């Protein structure tokens, strides 16, 4: 009985929001935030997130880059120095640069820097991840124990098997379940390509960002079920990670509404499976 109580306390302490953002809004730099996203055209800083985490019993977060600059890394490192609930940072470096190893070595001196991401979804070259210069950058991550977040649209899923197979010891995670078109319930091609990733044990998937791919004003809980079913069947309970995508999620849902979607879905899962999804897998993946 004592050990059960202890285990429950430990599990509670591991609730992690593994995908959120901070920014001081800049209309030029943040041009991806269009007129339809008026609600997020403002500053979002640790002081704005902290009460939301407390209200929803979330113990910590991983902040992910939204601007492709090393200035962004400094911004997040400064925030983390003053907010102990920030448990990790996924930053940005130019993976195709000749001095990529030197920059990785520099950031390895910051224990809270856990990995990196590139906005592949916005690249004209849809298969950029398989180009030699990019893959050279990926090849340098493991020696510093850095992870890699994969931000792509569904049309780029076709390139993932070659990437993750080339680096079997590198930890990868797909952001936002690869952004399927939930609004129009387009699932067939996305589902086939997600299922093709089942055997790659070095690849995880973040269940995050779904509301932004749905009908912002008219989504229903049931809209997400077939997508959630596919991800869970593919990755199991050990390779799925919770992320809010706050504040981007605010274009379609409050923090609590977004959390309710996944809480309801996973309510029938075992306590251990829920603990894995809501935090322990993030702790393991990012070495928090």
Secondary structure by P-SEA (a helix, b strand, c coil): caaaaaaaaaaaaaccccccccccccccccccccccccccccccccccaaaaaaaacccbbbbbbccccaaaaaaaaaaaacccccccccccccccccaaaaaaaaaccccccccccccccccccccccccaaaaaaaaaccccbbbbbbbbccccccaaaaaaaacccbbbbbcccccccccccccaaaaaaaaaacccccbbbbcccccccccccccccccaaaaaaaaaaacccccbbbbcccccccccccaaaaaaaaaaaaccccaaaaaaaacaaaaaaacc
